[in-house]
Amino acid sequence: MAEKKKVLSLIEGTEVSSMLNGEFSLVSVPKGTQLVVAADKLLEQKIIEFVQPNYEVESAYVPSDSGYKKQWHLPKIQMPKAWDTTKGSSAITVAVIDNGVQVSHPDLKGKIVSPYNAVTGGTTFSAQPHGTHVAGIIAASINKKGVAGVAPNVKIMPVNVFQTSGGAYAYDVAVGIIYAADKGANVINMSLGGYNYSYVQDVATTYAKSKGVTIVAAAGNDDTSTLTYPASLPSVIGVSATNSSDRITGFSNYGSHIDLAAPGQDIYSSVSGSSYMNMSGTSMASPVVAGVAALVLSKNPLLSPDQVENILTGSAADLGSEGWDYFYGYGRVDALKALKKTSAPMSDISASSTFTTYGTNKSGISFTAQKGTTVSVYVQNSKGTTIKKLVNPKKWNGGKVTATWDGKRDNGLYAPSASYTVVAKLTNGKENVYKKKTVKLTNKVKPTIKIDSSVLYSPAVSSKLTLSYDVNQTTSITAKIYDSNNTLVKTIFSDKTVTGKTNKIEWNGTNSKGARVKDGTYKLVVSGIGANKIKASNAKVSIKTDTTKPTSQLEILASPFKLDGTSKSALKVTLKEKVTMTTYVTTDKGVKVKRLTNKQTFNAGAATLEWDGKNDQSKFVAEGNYMYQTEVKDVAGNVLVAKSKVFSLENWQKPVITSTKDVTYKTEGTASFNYNLSKSASVTVQLLKDGQVVRTIESGISKNAGANTFVWDGKDQEGNLLADGIYQYTITAVDKYKNTTSYTGNMTVTVAAALEAVEISYPSVVNFYGYNYGSDVYYKLSHDATVTVEIYDSSNYKVRTVETTSRKAGINHFNWDGYDDDGYRAYWEGELYYYVVKAENSAGNETTAKGKITNEENPAWLTSHKYSFTPSSYYYWENTKLNLTIDVKEPITMTLYVYDDYYSYTVEDEAVYKLATGTNQITYTKKSTYDLYYTVQYEDQLGNQYFYGIDESDSQSYSTEKPVLSPKITTPKK
């Protein structure tokens, strides 16, 4: 929003409104503003894609006396017979984008939905004759008074787009279109238009069509073939007007934008003031087509806008020239033929009205469905709740849909005997179509109870035993516990109705008196009766109760445990029964550091466990004292925790040294260098050159595990500062078990080099080649450096920081695109700019180079360059050769590009020349005698390029004082 305001401030503009998430804005500017100049300023900004005036549109009707037979247009398009098929559906809505509709008119009352005023953003507007007349043509009620609409049962969405002064603007029309599409309109009628193309209306109609809206508009009433909008837009059906003789009216527009014709002269319909009158115009023809489109969608609401249009054009009465013509399009609309051409989206459901399920049979269901829709099939109970999905929503390619039902619900249970409704649903994402079939289900499935046959249970461990069991239908369940003598111990529950597939039985290990039972074997008996009064077979579970804890004996196999990086046998565990065991290594204080087994199953006998000395984070543990701990659980759930004796752990791994492979000593004085030790050790650090020790920095120093540092002053063993060069440093570590390891890296000494300033070779002048390419600058560094590139204007005001980055010694490059740090255009032709390159070496010394960015000066190495042509010996006005005289101060590469004319982007020829210091004479022999255009490209030794143009049709030579830059600002295509 802040960026938008900043851009609009360039033209003193104010945003009045926006739509499509701010993609389009309506902007007002001060009175007297030149709109073309304001548009050009906006289009210079990157974020602006399109600017267009807010054109005025007008209603498309011609007033007329009411002397003709009332509503002649209805029998003309065969409405009485068409109404035998449908008078329209209240689920279909036609948006009337017009001036105000009288919503309380007797013929429109009760069918108004979502009224909107696109001008004010409110829901109210004044009633106007035109909008009310159009709405009545579409949907006036058949109520034994007044008039009848083409689709009398559909809804009307009135959208006012006209100002109180009577005019309307393209932006408000677009707002109305988007509103209607977002509010669910099926058809949009626009009896309005103008002769100016509107990009915002084009976007709006495309958007509405993408949401499934059929759009109809009047062609205009000026007896002209000039394109009118929105009727001429690709997403809109354009309509011309005919009279009662099926002839084009004298006022109707015609031309390439006409898709259909419809009655439009002396049309009798409702007007404001709860009255009626005749009106003429394509304004009256357009709603006739919109009404027929609403009837087609009432019969099949799943049709796309293109399918609706194809039905309307394919069923129209062909008038005028055969096929499509300028006056009638594809013909005059015919409601009866359109409905006959409209197929139903789906057939009735074919399925048996009764179904007896035995658990092994299924009932078939089928119907045909329209291609391109999404189909789903489900079963509902008497309350309208979905109990079973038979076909989940899926895209359908047309043809027969089949499904089966076995009597089950989605929860896996068989449904009880009752009447159910099979529902088939089709949708296009906007509208839905349903077909239903009632099926009487009789459930004769035998109920079943499924449960585990045996379990172990320790009442000492768990407060209750929970057993899951499955049933196949709603069942009345009884659960009882018996001992080994078949004596009833406890009734858990009796005649409990369960409605879910999976259920639970809980027993706390007590008898009917609440006392815990003795260890032993018991029996759970589960019986049941289904909702269909059929008895289930009893399910029995053997329950063994066991409260005795298991035993385990621990034996340490390695003490001390010598950690050497390998896995080895560490612990022997002897067991007397099958168990699950979790085993830990702990410190002697009981802190767990490693889990060796996790609820792993072991049979009776001895088990050997291994350990590699690592913790749970896969890192080796520290030296010290440790123990093993086991948690053993038997099948019944009884748990025993046992601990081993304490054992010691010694780290016998070699020390590991990690450091930086390549380090640099670059500042005179002491410098610190870091390295890491995996364990405590005695450390020696030495510096070597060609295998010979030049300095022992540390010798036999005790260091702890972790981060460590050695310090060097840049001197050898005798105290002399070492010369610049590459040396090797060696770190040797010896632990207390005499394990030894070494690490060698490179030490680069650059004390002298760090004191040298960076030299910059750079062009004194570079050119700017437009906003697509900007300025490309090549420069050379003598040393690696941190480089900052900045752009300044002629007032020494910093415009842009192009980059701050590390650059290697040698040739480097940057580009300035002409914009400032805020992303706004900064470069203007004819003004002088400067680039500044700052290079800082490792010692902090900075070198600065400054060059010009201008198209008004030659590079310093170009002394002069002139040209002439050698005329033909036959015709003095034709040339055979181009002659160049070029003076340079250094060797330069020149490329000559030849085009067939000034505007061509196709290279006809190309020649490369190496220019030596001094004067160079070059002759290019033309391949044709036509006047050509030439681009001379110079490239200096750093890679910077300069372009100059020669137009053969211009007899003047180009001078050294003010060379003419090539209009072809791009590098020529090769």
HELIX and SHEET records of a PDB file:
HELIX    1   1 ALA A    2  LEU A    8  1                                   7    
HELIX    2   2 SER A    9  ILE A   11  5                                   3    
HELIX    3   3 LEU A   35  LEU A   43  1                                   9    
HELIX    4   4 HIS A   73  LYS A   76  1                                   4    
HELIX    5   5 MET A   79  THR A   85  1                                   7    
HELIX    6   6 PRO A  129  ALA A  139  1                                  11    
HELIX    7   7 ALA A  170  ASP A  182  1                                  13    
HELIX    8   8 TYR A  199  SER A  210  1                                  12    
HELIX    9   9 THR A  282  LYS A  299  1                                  18    
HELIX   10  10 PRO A  305  SER A  315  1                                  11    
HELIX   11  11 ALA A  335  LYS A  340  1                                   6    
HELIX   12  12 VAL A  751  ALA A  754  1                                   4    
SHEET    1   A 2 THR A  14  MET A  19  0                                        
SHEET    2   A 2 PHE A  24  SER A  28 -1                                        
SHEET    1   B 3 ALA A 168  TYR A 169  0                                        
SHEET    2   B 3 GLU A  56  SER A  59 -1                                        
SHEET    3   B 3 LEU A 192  GLY A 193 -1                                        
SHEET    1   C 3 VAL A  62  PRO A  63  0                                        
SHEET    2   C 3 SER A 275  SER A 280 -1                                        
SHEET    3   C 3 ILE A 267  VAL A 271 -1                                        
SHEET    1   D 7 TYR A 116  ASN A 117  0                                        
SHEET    2   D 7 LYS A 155  ASN A 160  1                                        
SHEET    3   D 7 THR A  93  ASP A  98  1                                        
SHEET    4   D 7 VAL A 187  MET A 190  1                                        
SHEET    5   D 7 THR A 214  ALA A 218  1                                        
SHEET    6   D 7 ILE A 237  THR A 242  1                                        
SHEET    7   D 7 LEU A 260  PRO A 263  1                                        
SHEET    1   E 3 SER A 350  ALA A 351  0                                        
SHEET    2   E 3 SER A 363  ALA A 369 -1                                        
SHEET    3   E 3 GLY A 399  TRP A 405 -1                                        
SHEET    1   F 5 THR A 354  THR A 357  0                                        
SHEET    2   F 5 ASN A 432  ASN A 443  1                                        
SHEET    3   F 5 ALA A 418  THR A 427 -1                                        
SHEET    4   F 5 THR A 374  GLN A 380 -1                                        
SHEET    5   F 5 THR A 386  LYS A 395 -1                                        
SHEET    1   G 3 ILE A 449  ILE A 451  0                                        
SHEET    2   G 3 LEU A 465  VAL A 471 -1                                        
SHEET    3   G 3 THR A 502  TRP A 507 -1                                        
SHEET    1   H 5 SER A 454  TYR A 457  0                                        
SHEET    2   H 5 ALA A 539  THR A 545  1                                        
SHEET    3   H 5 GLY A 520  GLY A 530 -1                                        
SHEET    4   H 5 THR A 475  TYR A 482 -1                                        
SHEET    5   H 5 LEU A 488  VAL A 498 -1                                        
SHEET    1   I 3 SER A 552  ILE A 556  0                                        
SHEET    2   I 3 LYS A 568  LEU A 575 -1                                        
SHEET    3   I 3 GLY A 605  TRP A 611 -1                                        
SHEET    1   J 5 PHE A 561  LEU A 563  0                                        
SHEET    2   J 5 PHE A 647  ASN A 651  1                                        
SHEET    3   J 5 GLY A 624  ASP A 634 -1                                        
SHEET    4   J 5 VAL A 579  THR A 587 -1                                        
SHEET    5   J 5 LYS A 592  PHE A 602 -1                                        
SHEET    1   K 4 PHE A 561  LEU A 563  0                                        
SHEET    2   K 4 PHE A 647  ASN A 651  1                                        
SHEET    3   K 4 GLY A 624  ASP A 634 -1                                        
SHEET    4   K 4 VAL A 639  LYS A 643 -1                                        
SHEET    1   L 3 ILE A 657  SER A 659  0                                        
SHEET    2   L 3 ALA A 671  LEU A 677 -1                                        
SHEET    3   L 3 GLY A 706  TRP A 712 -1                                        
SHEET    1   M 5 ASP A 662  TYR A 665  0                                        
SHEET    2   M 5 THR A 740  VAL A 749  1                                        
SHEET    3   M 5 GLY A 725  VAL A 734 -1                                        
SHEET    4   M 5 ALA A 681  LYS A 689 -1                                        
SHEET    5   M 5 GLN A 692  LYS A 703 -1                                        
SHEET    1   N 3 ILE A 760  SER A 761  0                                        
SHEET    2   N 3 SER A 775  LEU A 781 -1                                        
SHEET    3   N 3 GLY A 810  TRP A 816 -1                                        
SHEET    1   O 5 VAL A 765  VAL A 766  0                                        
SHEET    2   O 5 GLU A 846  ILE A 853  1                                        
SHEET    3   O 5 TYR A 833  GLU A 840 -1                                        
SHEET    4   O 5 ALA A 785  ASP A 793 -1                                        
SHEET    5   O 5 LYS A 798  ARG A 807 -1                                        
SHEET    1   P 3 LEU A 862  PRO A 871  0                                        
SHEET    2   P 3 ASN A 879  VAL A 888 -1                                        
SHEET    3   P 3 GLY A 918  THR A 925 -1                                        
SHEET    1   Q 4 VAL A 907  LEU A 915  0                                        
SHEET    2   Q 4 ILE A 892  TYR A 899 -1                                        
SHEET    3   Q 4 TYR A 933  GLU A 939 -1                                        
SHEET    4   Q 4 GLN A 945  ASP A 951 -1                                        
END                                                                             
